[in-house]
Amino acid sequence: MDRIPDFLQRHPKWSALVLGFASATGFQPLHLWPLGLAGMAAFVWLAFRQESGKRAFLLGWLFGVAHFTLTNNWIATAFTYQAEMPAALGWAAVPLLSLYLAVWPALAVLGAFLLARGRGLPAFSLALGAFWIAAEWLRSWVFTGYAWGPFSLMLLGDWERPGLAMALPWLGTYALSGLAVALCGLMAWMIAARRWLPLGLSLAAVLAGMFIPAGAAREGFLPVTLVQPNLRQEELDDPTKFEEQFVRIASLSTPERPVSRRLVLWPESGVPDYLRDGYPQRYYIQMTAGGDPSFARYRIAQALGDGGLLLTGAVDLEIATVDGGRKAIGAYNSVTPIDAEGNLGPRYAKAHLVPYGEYLPMRALLEPLGLSRLVAGSIDFIPGPGPQTFDFGPHGNAGMQICYEIVFSGEVVDRANRPDYIFNPSNDGWFGAWGPPQHLAQARLRAIEEGLPVLRSTTTGISAIIDARGVVRDHIGRAQADRIDTLVPPAAAPTLFARLGHWLSLVWGIVLLGASLVASRRARR
């Protein structure tokens, strides 16, 4: 037992890297959460043992580099589905991104070291938890934000139970991350101090929380058909495949029995056609509907049946007059409603665009260097206004979050106009084997946090019906073409987090800081 801390102290830099990798195994798809928590516990102990803030910061950064490199390895796969840049660049992009992301855990460690230096491991652990909350929150919005992979993600249970994530309504994702980090440090202290009884009780509480049943499910109110057409990424932008793709997704959408109202959900990139009128005719040339957007809408409507409403991912254009001619100067990654008569409803445009994926930052500087965005096309996407709720009458009040947007805690719902459900269309065909299960898990966090069902329709999987407890009611696995016919699960009452947002995260950060100060005073006695 004593050999482990001895090794960590003799090789602190290598140990920080190894422990960063170990902690990332707690995330999906491996979900080795005991190893992930153990890795964090050992790292907190190691960081506490450092003699200077500079050393503590360095170890926090090394831990973060390894942690984020393994967590985000799926990004490398995205580079294999574009022709503008070498695919091998993806394997450099992941660690390069991690060099930046690692700054946030490093700053959290530095803050804890400066506040609780020499005041005992409990005080340090509690302070680190508080600063970890701040670090994850800052990471979610600085430089447009990258919120993927909060530490609390590993506390999510299997698909039938929420695990310790059941505490999200009273904490929020970032506060749960901070409390988990603090608990890891406290358990490391219990081991070092040989406090076996409290350690055993803590471990028993964690195990019980991870496996506690979700409780009885409530039945839904609205018939829904959720479609996963299995549009493979390498064929998605091939015009010769457009007609076959449309036939496949339409055939999966036809009603199996007459219903007075039905919600049909198609994924991001679900429609290869431009559906809105008014664009220059050259933009309609490669359409499956003979260059006629009205006929494209008509064909889609035929698949819905009477009383049906489709929500589908689509691309809309921003047209302007340039040098005397009309041309597209931007695009919107949108969700478009279409009713059974082929009428279009109000558009939701994606607000959280993916840097280098849907737009190229500093295009004038980077494009001459050979860099390009990963999504096909030469014009950048335009961000939408943020969370909105759309009243679709008998089809309920819908909130929309397209793909990556669902990972941003506290930013998925219009709090002044709460929806009945969140529709999360996505194209996960970019993301290899690791990305889709992590993406689904983060959608489950949003469902628990907000007390709202999340309906995920994806091109290639994993598509799912998630209820307000974070339970996956039904799903379609990867690389399958299939549909789910069920009822939209009911929403829960607004959670505390749904009311307060990240003010609640701030409260928990202050609580942990206060607890750290109390522990510091006790350590001085």
N, C-alpha and C positions, 0 to 999 in steps of 0.2 A: 504493500500500500504506500509506503514512504518513498518508493522508487519513482512514482509518478510525479509528485511535486519536485523531487530532486532533478528529474530530467527536464521539467518545464523551466526551472530556474537556470539550469546550465545552458539551455538552448532556447532562450525566450523568443527570438525572431522566427525560427523554424516552428516552434510550438504555436505561436500566434497564427501562422499560416495553416498548420494542420488543424487547429481548433476551429478556424474559419470554415474550412471545408467540412469538418464534422458537423458544425451547427447547421450548414445548408442542407445536409441530408435529412433534416427534420421536415423539410418542405416536400410537397408533392412533386413527382410521383413516387419517390422512395418513401416519404412520410415516416422516416425513422425518428420520430419525435423524442423518444428517450435519449438517443444518441445526440440529437440536436440540442436538447436541454443540457445534457452532460457537457457537451462542447462549450456551451456558453458559460456554464458554472465554472469550468476549469479556466476559461479565459478571464472571467471576472477576478478570480483569485490571482491569476498571473499579472493582470494589470495593476491590481492593488499592491503587489509586491515590488513594483518599480520605485526607483529612488528619485526620479525627476519627472516633471511634466513632459519634457521632450521625449523621454523613453516611453512613457505611458501613451502619448499621442502616436508614436511610431508603431507600437504594438497594436493599438486600436486600428490604425490604417492597414497594417499587414493582415490583421484578422478580417477586415472588411474587404480587402482585395480578393482574398481566397473565398470568402463567403459569397460575394456578389458574382464572382466568376463562375462558380458552380451553379448558383441560382439562375443566372441569366444565360446559360450555355445555349439555350434554344435560339437566341438571337442570331447565332452563327448560321443556323439553318436558313434564315430568311435570305441571306446573300446568295444562296444557290438557286433562287427563283427569279433572278434578274440578269440581264445581259450587259448592263452598262459598266459594271465594276467586277474585278476578279472575285470569284466565290471565296477564295482563300482569305480575302480581306475580312470576312466574318469572324475568323478565328483570332484575328488581331483586334477587331472591334470590341469583342466581349471583355478581354482584360483591360483594354484602354478605357472603356466605359467604367469598369470597376475601379480603376485608379481614381476616378472622380467620386464615384458613389462611396468609396471607402473613407472619404473625408468626414462623412457624417458620423459614423460610429467613432472615428478618431476624436472628433470634437466632443462627443458625449463622454468619452473616457477622460479626456483632458479636463472637462468641466468637473467631473466627479473627483478627479485627483486634486484639483485646486481647492475644491470645497471641503473635502473630507480627508485630506492628506494626514496620515498618522493618527487617525481617529477611530481606527478599527474597521474590519471588513464589513460588518453590518451597516455602518454609516456610509461607507464607500458604495456598497451595493444599492442602498436606497437612493443615494444621490445619482448613481449611474442610471437607475430606472427613470428618475425625473428627467435627466438630460437626454435619455434615449427617446422619451416622448417628444421632446422638442426637436430632436434630430430627425425623427421620422416625419414629423409635421413639416419641417423646413424642406426636407428632401422632396416632399409632395408638391411643392410649388416654386422653389427657387429655380431659375432658368427654365421655366415652364413646367418643371416638376417631373419626377419619375418615382412613382409610389409603389412600383412592383416589389413584392416580396417583403411585407412587414414581418417582423419577428413573430408576431402573434399568429401568423398563418399556420404554424406547426401545431397550434393548440386546437385547431379544428378537428373534430372527430371524423369517423367514417361517414359514408353517405346517408346512413340512417339516423345519425345522432350528431348534435352540434359540438360535443366535447366541451372543453373549457371556454370555447367561443360563445357559449350560452350567456356569458357575462357581458357581451358586447353592448346590449341595450343600455347598460348602466355605466359603461366605460368608454366605448369607442375603440377602434382598432389600435390607434397609437398608444392609448393609455394601457390597453391590455398588453401590448408589447413591452412597455416600460415596467409594468408590474411583473411580467414573466422574467425579464432580465434581473430585476431586483430579487425575485424569489430564487433564481438560479444562484445568485451571489450569496444569499442567505443560506442556501443548502450547502454551498461550498464551505461556508463558515461553520456550519453544524458538523460537517465531516472533519474539518481541521481541529475543531474544539471537542470532537468526540461527543457531541450532543445527540446520542443515538435515538432517544425517545422523540424529541421534536422532529428529527430527521425522518423517522419512520412515519410519524403522523402526517408530515408534509407530503411524503411520497404516496401515502395511502389516499390523501385528499386529491392529489393530482390524478392518480389512477382512477379513483371513483368519478372525478369530473369528466375524464376523457371517455368513460364508458357508460355514463348514466343515460338511460333511455330518453328519447325526445318527448315522450308523452303522446297523448291522443291527437290525431290529425283531424282538422275540420274540413268538411267538404266545400267545394267551390261553387261558383255561381254562373260561370260563363263558359260555354263550349269553346274549346280551342283546338286547332290542328297546327302542330309545330312541325315544320318540315326541315329535314337535313338531306340535301340532294347529292352530297358527296361530289362536289365540283372540285376536282383536284387542282392544286395550285398551278401546276405546269400547263394546264389546259384552260385556265380561267380566262385568259386574255387572248385566246386563239379564236379569231373570227370564224374559222371553219367548224368550230365546235359549238357556236352560239345556239343554233337551232336545236341540236340534240340536248343541250343543257336546258333550254326552255321547256322542251317536251318532257324531260325528266322531272323537273320541278313542278310543272303544271299537273302532270299525271299523279304525283304524290299529294296533290292538294284537293282533288275533287271530293265532294262530300260523300261519305259512305251511306248516309241516310239523311232524309230531309230534316232540317232544323230551322227554327224561326230566326235564329241569330247564331253566327259562328265567327270567331276570330281566327284568322289564318296568319301564320308567321313564317316569313322567309328570311334568310340570313343576309348579312352584309355581302355585297357583290352578288346578290341573288338574281338581279335582272341585268342582262347585257345591253339593254336598250335604253336610250334616253326617252323618258316618258312625258316630258313637258313640251308644249308647243313653243314656237317662236325662235328656235335656233336657226342659224343658216343651214341650208339643206345639206351641205357637205358633211355636217356632223352626224347626219342620220344614215349615211351611206351603208355602214356595216351592220345596220340593225337587222334583227331576225324578222321584222314585220314589214319588210319592203320599203323602209325609209319613211314610214308613216306612224308617228307617235300615237295618233288616235286609234289606229288598228292594233298597235301594241297594247294599249290599255284595254281595248275590247277583248283581245285574246286572253289577257290575264283575268278579266272579269268572268269569262266563261268557266273558269276553273273554280270559282268561289261558290256558286249556287246562290239561291235567293237568300237575302238577309246576311250575306257574308261580308266581311271587311278584312282586307289584306293589309298588313304592315310589312313592308319589304325594304331591305337595303337597296339604295339606288345612287346614281351619280347625277347631280344637276350642274349646269354650267352657269357661269356669270359672263354675260355677253356685253361687250362695249364696242364703240366705234373707234377704231385705231387706224390712222393714216387713210381715212376715207372708207374703210371697210369694216364690217362687223365680224368680230372674232372673239373667241373665248379667252378671257384674261384670268380666269380662276375657276375652281370647281368646288362643289359641296359634297362631302360624304354624308348622305342623308338617309333618313327613314321617310318613306312616302306611303301614305294611306291611299288605298284604292277600294271603292265600294263595288257592289255587284253590278252596277250600271257602267262601270269604267270611269267614274269621276274621281279626280284626285283631291285629297284633303291637304291640310296645311303641312308644310315640310318641317321636319326637325333636322337641323344640321349639326354634325359632330363638332363639339367645342374643344375637347382635348385632342388635338392632332398629334401624331407621332413625329417627333423631329427626325429628319433623315428618312422617314418612312413615307409620310404624306406631304412633307414640304422640306425644302433644303434651306436651312438657316444660312444667312450670308451668301446667297446664291451667286451674287456678282463676284465674290472672292473664291468660292469653292468650286463652282462649275468649271472654270478654266483649268483647275487642277485635276479634273477628271472625276470628281465626285458627283453623285446623282442620288436622287431619292429612290427608295426601293419599290414603291408602287409605280406601275407603268404610267407613262404620260410625261409631258414636258412642262405642264403648268401646275402650280402649287394649289393645294386645297386651301379653302378659306374657313377659318373657325366660325362656328355658330355662337349664339348668345349664352349658352349654358343650359342648366336643367330647366325643362318646361313640362307642363302637364297638359295633355290634350283631351278634351271631352268628346268621346265618341258615342255618346248617348247610350243605347242598349249594350254597346261593346265596352263600356266602362271608361274610366279616366286613366289614361296611359302615360307613364313616364318613359322616357327613351334614354338609353345610354349605348352608344355604338362601340363595340369591341373593347379597346383598351380603356375607354372612359370609366368602365365599371370598377377599376382598381382604385379610384380616388375616393377615399373615405371622406364622408361629409359633403361631397360635391355631386351627388347623383340624383337628388330630389329637390324640386321646387318647394321649399318649406312653407311658402304662403299658399300653396295649392297642392296638397298632398294627393298623389295618384292612388289608384287601386292596385296597380302592379307596375313593374319595371320591365320593359322589353329591351333585351340586350342582344341584338343581332351581331354576329362576329364572323370574321374570316380567320380561322385558326390554322389554315393550311400552311401558313408560313412557319409555324412554330415548332416543328419537329415533335419529339416524343415528350419533352418536358413542359413545353409551354401550355398546351391545352389543359392538362390536369391542374396546373397552377392557376390558370385563368378561371376555370370553373370554381376552384376553391375560393378565389377572391370574390367571385360573384356571390358565393354562399355567405361570405363575411358581410357583404352589403345587405343581403336579405335579413340576416339576424340583427344587424346594427339598426336598420331602418324599420324593421317589422313589416316588410313588404315582400310578396313573392317576386321572384326574378325568373323571367322566361327567356332562355337562351337558345336561339336558332343559329347554327353555325354551318359553314359550307361543308366541312369534313369531320366535325366532331371536336369536342364532346358537346352535344346539345342536351338540354335538360330543363325540366320543370322543377323549380326550387321553391319551397314554401317559406313562409315568414319565420320559421324556426331554423332555416338553413338546411332542412332535410331535402334530399333529392328524391322527389316523388316518382319520377320516371326519367329515363335518359336514352340517348342513342350513342353508341360507342364510336370510336374513330374509324374512318374509312368505310362507312356504311351509308347507303341511301335508304332512308326510312322516314316514317312519320310517327308522331305521338298524337293520339286523340284522347283528350281528357277534359277536365274542368280547371279553369284558372283557380288556384288556391286563394282563400280569402286573406285579406290584409289583417294584421294585428292592430291593436291600438297604437298610436304613436309612442315610440319609445322615448326614454329620457334623452338619449342621444339625438333622436329625430327632432326633439324640441330645442336642445341646446347646442348641438353641433360641437365644434372644437373648443367652445368655452368649457365643456365638460372635460375635455382633455387637459386644459389648463388647470382646472380644479384638482385633478388627480396628480398632475405634476407638482403642484404646491403641497399636496398632502404628502407625497414622497419626500420632498425637500424638508418639510417639517419633521417627518419621521427620522430623516437622516440627522437633523440637528439634535433631536432627542437622544438618538443612539450615540452621537458624538459626546454629549454631556455625560452619559452613563459610562462611556469608555474612559473618561478622564478621572472618574472616581476611583 
